[in-house]
Amino acid sequence: DFCLSRGLGDVYKRQVLGYHLIGGIRHMVMDMGHWEELESGNLSAKIAMALGVVFAVLAGVWIWS
């Protein structure tokens, strides 16, 4: 049980770090003047969330493999 608990914590930490990194890159692109319109901003937010989910799955595979 301890290993499973520790593994989930590690996945969570890596997922949070990955999502924060993805969000930071998104905001840097927005600071350069891209994706500032409502439609493109919403699309980039959805893509960032989807990449965060993919990153979480990859982090889980990395931890438990």
All heavy atoms as an XYZ file, in Angstrom:
505
protein
N       0.817     -1.200      0.000
C       0.000      0.000      0.000
C       0.856      1.259      0.000
O       0.510      2.241     -0.625
C      -0.929      0.009      1.213
C      -2.038     -1.023      1.062
O      -2.404     -1.320     -0.087
O      -2.520     -1.517      2.088
N       1.976      1.236      0.733
C       2.840      2.416      0.795
C       3.404      2.751     -0.579
O       3.452      3.907     -0.979
C       3.970      2.203      1.804
C       4.930      3.354      1.847
C       4.585      4.529      2.479
C       6.160      3.266      1.228
C       5.473      5.598      2.513
C       7.043      4.323      1.256
C       6.689      5.495      1.892
N       3.821      1.719     -1.331
C       4.378      1.968     -2.671
C       3.329      2.557     -3.604
O       3.620      3.447     -4.386
C       4.933      0.676     -3.256
S       6.461      0.139     -2.479
N       2.105      2.031     -3.529
C       1.034      2.575     -4.370
C       0.745      4.018     -4.005
O       0.608      4.879     -4.871
C      -0.230      1.730     -4.227
C      -1.423      2.167     -5.082
C      -1.059      2.088     -6.560
C      -2.625      1.299     -4.782
N       0.702      4.311     -2.715
C       0.456      5.681     -2.261
C       1.575      6.606     -2.719
O       1.340      7.703     -3.201
C       0.330      5.701     -0.740
O       0.301      7.023     -0.278
N       2.796      6.156     -2.545
C       3.944      6.964     -2.963
C       3.927      7.164     -4.471
O       4.209      8.235     -4.976
C       5.235      6.276     -2.546
C       6.449      7.060     -2.922
C       7.693      6.449     -2.293
N       8.841      7.059     -2.922
C       9.660      6.432     -3.740
N       9.488      5.170     -4.014
N      10.666      7.068     -4.294
N       3.573      6.118     -5.232
C       3.512      6.218     -6.685
C       2.491      7.239     -7.140
O       2.742      8.018     -8.043
N       1.325      7.254     -6.508
C       0.299      8.234     -6.868
C       0.771      9.647     -6.582
O       0.516     10.560     -7.356
C      -1.007      7.941     -6.122
C      -1.801      6.737     -6.611
C      -3.004      6.506     -5.705
C      -2.239      6.919     -8.039
N       1.464      9.832     -5.476
C       2.001     11.158     -5.149
C       3.017     11.619     -6.171
O       3.034     12.782     -6.571
N       3.866     10.686     -6.615
C       4.862     11.027     -7.632
C       4.202     11.389     -8.958
O       4.604     12.331     -9.625
C       5.837      9.870     -7.839
C       6.786      9.681     -6.675
O       6.898     10.618     -5.850
O       7.409      8.613     -6.590
N       3.175     10.625     -9.334
C       2.450     10.927    -10.573
C       1.801     12.298    -10.466
O       1.869     13.108    -11.397
C       1.389      9.845    -10.871
C       0.479     10.277    -12.009
C       2.056      8.528    -11.203
N       1.182     12.567     -9.319
C       0.516     13.855     -9.125
C       1.509     14.999     -9.244
O       1.247     15.992     -9.921
C      -0.179     13.875     -7.764
C      -0.848     15.189     -7.444
C      -2.016     15.561     -8.093
C      -0.287     16.070     -6.534
C      -2.624     16.775     -7.824
C      -0.884     17.278     -6.253
C      -2.051     17.623     -6.899
O      -2.635     18.824     -6.630
N       2.662     14.868     -8.613
C       3.675     15.931     -8.665
C       4.141     16.168    -10.094
O       4.268     17.307    -10.542
C       4.869     15.573     -7.784
C       4.590     15.638     -6.316
C       5.793     15.158     -5.536
C       5.441     14.916     -4.089
N       6.551     14.288     -3.365
N       4.395     15.095    -10.823
C       4.866     15.249    -12.199
C       3.764     15.807    -13.096
O       4.023     16.586    -14.000
C       5.378     13.914    -12.723
C       6.727     13.572    -12.134
C       7.255     12.266    -12.672
N       8.610     12.018    -12.259
C       8.961     11.499    -11.089
N       8.036     11.184    -10.215
N      10.227     11.303    -10.788
N       2.530     15.400    -12.850
C       1.421     15.901    -13.659
C       1.229     17.390    -13.425
O       1.029     18.147    -14.364
C       0.137     15.122    -13.333
C      -0.993     15.380    -14.298
C      -1.807     16.615    -13.979
O      -1.894     17.019    -12.834
N      -2.392     17.203    -14.977
N       1.292     17.805    -12.160
C       1.134     19.233    -11.841
C       2.262     20.037    -12.473
O       2.033     21.094    -13.062
C       1.074     19.444    -10.314
C       1.216     20.899     -9.950
C      -0.214     18.866     -9.747
N       3.478     19.534    -12.378
C       4.619     20.224    -12.976
C       4.459     20.306    -14.500
O       4.693     21.358    -15.102
C       5.918     19.508    -12.615
C       7.194     20.103    -13.193
C       7.413     21.510    -12.653
C       8.380     19.216    -12.876
N       4.031     19.208    -15.115
C       3.845     19.194    -16.570
C       2.760     20.153    -17.019
O       2.928     20.890    -17.988
N       1.624     20.154    -16.316
C       0.530     21.053    -16.689
C       0.955     22.515    -16.495
O       0.634     23.372    -17.314
C      -0.722     20.751    -15.870
C      -1.880     21.631    -16.254
C      -2.531     21.447    -17.469
C      -2.296     22.663    -15.432
C      -3.579     22.261    -17.849
C      -3.346     23.488    -15.805
C      -3.981     23.280    -17.002
O      -5.005     24.093    -17.373
N       1.699     22.782    -15.432
C       2.178     24.139    -15.178
C       3.141     24.579    -16.290
O       3.086     25.724    -16.749
C       2.867     24.198    -13.815
C       3.213     25.569    -13.373
N       2.294     26.447    -12.853
C       4.387     26.228    -13.378
C       2.889     27.583    -12.559
N       4.164     27.477    -12.882
N       3.992     23.675    -16.727
C       4.915     23.977    -17.817
C       4.153     24.258    -19.114
O       4.441     25.230    -19.817
C       5.885     22.812    -18.015
C       6.890     22.944    -19.145
C       7.878     24.062    -18.846
C       7.626     21.640    -19.340
N       3.166     23.417    -19.421
C       2.348     23.610    -20.625
C       1.604     24.944    -20.557
O       1.561     25.698    -21.526
C       1.366     22.433    -20.795
C       2.141     21.155    -21.113
C       0.342     22.728    -21.886
C       1.320     19.887    -20.953
N       1.012     25.246    -19.405
C       0.310     26.519    -19.234
C       1.236     27.708    -19.358
O       0.874     28.748    -19.922
N       2.458     27.566    -18.838
C       3.440     28.647    -18.944
C       3.825     28.923    -20.382
O       3.938     30.084    -20.801
N       4.021     27.861    -21.146
C       4.350     28.029    -22.568
C       3.184     28.693    -23.296
O       3.377     29.595    -24.117
C       4.706     26.667    -23.199
C       6.024     26.156    -22.618
C       4.777     26.777    -24.718
C       6.349     24.728    -22.973
N       1.960     28.267    -22.959
C       0.769     28.869    -23.573
C       0.715     30.371    -23.284
O       0.453     31.184    -24.170
C      -0.483     28.179    -23.035
C      -1.763     28.792    -23.526
C      -2.978     28.039    -22.981
N      -4.190     28.735    -23.339
C      -4.898     29.496    -22.508
N      -4.526     29.619    -21.246
N      -5.970     30.126    -22.912
N       0.986     30.747    -22.052
C       0.932     32.167    -21.693
C       2.062     32.955    -22.342
O       1.873     34.126    -22.702
C       0.947     32.338    -20.173
C      -0.401     32.132    -19.567
N      -1.368     33.100    -19.563
C      -0.957     31.050    -18.986
C      -2.460     32.634    -18.992
N      -2.237     31.383    -18.640
N       3.231     32.351    -22.515
C       4.317     33.052    -23.202
C       3.941     33.317    -24.659
O       4.222     34.393    -25.188
C       5.622     32.253    -23.115
C       6.233     32.303    -21.746
S       7.883     31.603    -21.527
C       8.177     30.586    -22.895
N       3.288     32.334    -25.291
C       2.833     32.534    -26.670
C       1.788     33.643    -26.710
O       1.793     34.496    -27.610
C       2.285     31.211    -27.264
C       1.605     31.446    -28.599
C       3.401     30.190    -27.406
N       0.888     33.663    -25.719
C      -0.128     34.717    -25.671
C       0.511     36.087    -25.434
O       0.043     37.094    -25.977
C      -1.156     34.411    -24.584
C      -2.035     33.212    -24.924
S      -3.177     32.780    -23.628
C      -4.418     34.030    -23.870
N       1.578     36.129    -24.654
C       2.277     37.393    -24.428
C       2.915     37.923    -25.705
O       3.148     39.123    -25.837
C       3.349     37.229    -23.348
C       2.767     37.128    -21.955
O       1.589     37.502    -21.778
O       3.480     36.657    -21.043
N       3.205     37.030    -26.643
C       3.775     37.439    -27.921
C       2.695     37.893    -28.908
O       2.992     38.240    -30.043
C       4.602     36.307    -28.521
C       5.881     36.038    -27.755
S       6.927     34.824    -28.569
C       6.207     33.306    -27.980
N       1.430     37.862    -28.480
C       0.353     38.388    -29.302
C      -0.456     37.347    -30.049
O      -1.305     37.698    -30.867
N      -0.229     36.081    -29.781
C      -0.981     35.015    -30.458
C      -2.052     34.474    -29.512
O      -1.938     34.558    -28.297
C      -0.042     33.881    -30.873
C       1.079     34.339    -31.746
N       0.919     34.646    -33.079
C       2.387     34.559    -31.466
C       2.073     35.019    -33.586
N       2.986     34.981    -32.619
N      -3.080     33.875    -30.078
C      -4.150     33.202    -29.324
C      -4.872     34.146    -28.360
O      -5.351     33.727    -27.313
C      -3.641     31.998    -28.550
C      -2.972     30.947    -29.372
C      -3.167     30.710    -30.697
C      -2.014     29.994    -28.941
N      -2.387     29.666    -31.108
C      -1.668     29.206    -30.045
C      -1.412     29.727    -27.716
C      -0.753     28.180    -29.970
C      -0.500     28.696    -27.634
C      -0.183     27.932    -28.748
N      -4.971     35.422    -28.694
C      -5.622     36.375    -27.796
C      -7.114     36.525    -28.085
O      -7.835     37.068    -27.262
C      -4.932     37.734    -27.886
C      -3.533     37.701    -27.296
C      -2.868     39.049    -27.323
O      -3.158     39.850    -28.236
O      -2.047     39.304    -26.429
N      -7.568     36.067    -29.249
C      -8.990     36.135    -29.562
C      -9.713     35.044    -28.769
O      -9.117     34.056    -28.364
C      -9.231     35.941    -31.060
C      -8.610     37.013    -31.936
C      -7.120     36.791    -32.163
O      -6.654     35.653    -32.041
O      -6.421     37.775    -32.433
N     -11.002     35.235    -28.559
C     -11.774     34.307    -27.735
C     -11.715     32.878    -28.266
O     -11.446     31.934    -27.520
C     -13.230     34.779    -27.635
C     -14.148     33.927    -26.766
C     -13.665     33.910    -25.327
C     -15.575     34.448    -26.846
N     -11.944     32.705    -29.555
C     -11.982     31.353    -30.120
C     -10.621     30.658    -30.031
O     -10.524     29.508    -29.591
C     -12.444     31.421    -31.574
C     -12.638     30.051    -32.202
C     -13.180     30.154    -33.617
O     -13.817     31.159    -33.962
O     -12.958     29.187    -34.365
N      -9.566     31.349    -30.439
C      -8.240     30.727    -30.403
C      -7.745     30.557    -28.963
O      -7.046     29.589    -28.652
C      -7.236     31.545    -31.215
O      -7.120     32.859    -30.703
N      -8.130     31.458    -28.072
C      -7.770     31.315    -26.660
C      -8.437     30.110    -26.025
O      -7.807     29.367    -25.268
N      -9.714     29.913    -26.346
C     -10.427     28.734    -25.837
C      -9.821     27.446    -26.392
O      -9.667     26.462    -25.662
C     -11.910     28.802    -26.183
C     -12.664     29.774    -25.304
O     -12.224     30.104    -24.208
N     -13.799     30.234    -25.783
N      -9.479     27.457    -27.667
C      -8.880     26.275    -28.274
C      -7.527     25.958    -27.637
O      -7.240     24.799    -27.323
C      -8.717     26.465    -29.779
C      -8.075     25.306    -30.529
C      -8.928     24.042    -30.392
C      -7.872     25.666    -31.987
N      -6.702     26.979    -27.417
C      -5.393     26.730    -26.810
C      -5.539     26.241    -25.367
O      -4.747     25.423    -24.905
C      -4.513     27.978    -26.873
O      -4.989     29.003    -26.027
N      -6.560     26.704    -24.666
C      -6.805     26.212    -23.299
C      -7.216     24.742    -23.315
O      -6.740     23.946    -22.487
C      -7.884     27.047    -22.628
N      -8.065     24.359    -24.257
C      -8.482     22.960    -24.363
C      -7.308     22.065    -24.735
O      -7.160     20.957    -24.203
C      -9.604     22.826    -25.393
C     -10.911     23.441    -24.923
C     -11.965     23.398    -26.009
C     -13.223     24.130    -25.550
N     -14.232     24.182    -26.612
N      -6.467     22.540    -25.632
C      -5.284     21.768    -26.017
C      -4.342     21.619    -24.828
O      -3.788     20.539    -24.593
C      -4.579     22.424    -27.220
C      -5.441     22.263    -28.474
C      -3.196     21.825    -27.442
C      -4.959     23.063    -29.664
N      -4.168     22.694    -24.046
C      -3.303     22.626    -22.871
C      -3.842     21.617    -21.857
O      -3.081     20.845    -21.265
C      -3.171     24.011    -22.230
N      -5.154     21.585    -21.654
C      -5.737     20.610    -20.729
C      -5.561     19.186    -21.252
O      -5.234     18.275    -20.488
C      -7.207     20.920    -20.488
C      -7.416     22.112    -19.581
S      -9.116     22.320    -19.095
C      -9.691     23.400    -20.377
N      -5.761     18.992    -22.550
C      -5.591     17.654    -23.137
C      -4.143     17.194    -23.015
O      -3.873     16.037    -22.667
C      -6.031     17.668    -24.596
N      -3.204     18.094    -23.269
C      -1.797     17.746    -23.107
C      -1.465     17.442    -21.651
O      -0.622     16.583    -21.369
C      -0.896     18.870    -23.638
C      -0.833     19.014    -25.148
C      -0.017     20.251    -25.530
C      -0.247     17.771    -25.790
N      -2.131     18.123    -20.729
C      -1.943     17.830    -19.312
C      -2.393     16.421    -18.963
O      -1.727     15.719    -18.193
N      -3.502     15.985    -19.539
C      -3.987     14.615    -19.317
C      -3.002     13.614    -19.918
O      -2.665     12.605    -19.277
C      -5.401     14.435    -19.910
C      -5.809     12.972    -19.901
C      -6.400     15.282    -19.150
N      -2.534     13.879    -21.130
C      -1.551     13.000    -21.763
C      -0.293     12.936    -20.904
O       0.274     11.855    -20.685
C      -1.222     13.489    -23.195
C      -0.018     12.752    -23.765
C      -2.427     13.327    -24.095
N       0.150     14.076    -20.400
C       1.333     14.120    -19.546
C       1.115     13.301    -18.283
O       2.020     12.606    -17.825
C       1.672     15.575    -19.195
C       3.059     15.751    -18.662
C       4.124     15.940    -19.534
C       3.317     15.727    -17.304
C       5.410     16.090    -19.053
C       4.591     15.879    -16.817
C       5.652     16.069    -17.690
N      -0.083     13.354    -17.703
C      -0.378     12.578    -16.496
C      -0.310     11.077    -16.784
O       0.241     10.313    -15.982
C      -1.762     12.948    -15.966
N      -0.845     10.657    -17.920
C      -0.786      9.237    -18.287
C       0.663      8.804    -18.491
O       1.087      7.755    -17.996
C      -1.638      8.969    -19.546
C      -1.402      7.570    -20.084
C      -3.105      9.197    -19.248
N       1.432      9.623    -19.188
C       2.842      9.296    -19.404
C       3.614      9.251    -18.095
O       4.486      8.393    -17.911
C       3.475     10.299    -20.370
C       2.999     10.227    -21.815
C       3.627     11.350    -22.640
C       3.294      8.876    -22.421
N       3.297     10.151    -17.178
C       3.957     10.141    -15.872
C       3.612      8.867    -15.114
O       4.477      8.260    -14.471
C       3.551     11.375    -15.050
N       2.355      8.422    -15.202
C       1.951      7.180    -14.550
C       2.664      5.976    -15.135
O       3.133      5.100    -14.405
N       2.777      5.930    -16.455
C       3.493      4.837    -17.102
C       4.954      4.844    -16.685
O       5.548      3.804    -16.410
C       3.343      4.939    -18.644
C       4.273      3.979    -19.356
C       1.895      4.692    -19.048
N       5.531      6.041    -16.617
C       6.946      6.159    -16.244
C       7.161      5.694    -14.806
O       8.114      4.964    -14.535
C       7.379      7.611    -16.418
C       8.819      7.883    -16.106
C       9.865      7.026    -16.280
C       9.374      9.072    -15.584
N      11.045      7.635    -15.906
C      10.759      8.897    -15.469
C       8.823     10.298    -15.216
C      11.595      9.890    -14.974
C       9.654     11.285    -14.737
C      11.035     11.083    -14.625
N       6.282      6.081    -13.898
C       6.438      5.714    -12.487
C       6.259      4.215    -12.289
O       7.012      3.578    -11.552
C       5.432      6.494    -11.610
C       5.723      7.991    -11.626
C       5.398      5.968    -10.196
C       7.007      8.391    -10.957
N       5.231      3.631    -12.918
C       4.881      2.234    -12.618
C       5.514      1.237    -13.579
O       5.204      0.055    -13.504
C       3.369      2.077    -12.579
C       2.799      2.645    -11.329
C       3.152      2.331    -10.054
C       1.774      3.631    -11.207
N       2.428      3.054     -9.146
C       1.557      3.872     -9.831
C       1.020      4.336    -12.132
C       0.629      4.777     -9.367
C       0.094      5.242    -11.661
C      -0.096      5.461    -10.292
N       6.383      1.675    -14.459
C       7.005      0.690    -15.355
C       8.396      0.320    -14.877
O       8.965      0.889    -14.019
C       7.087      1.234    -16.771
O       7.897      2.388    -16.834
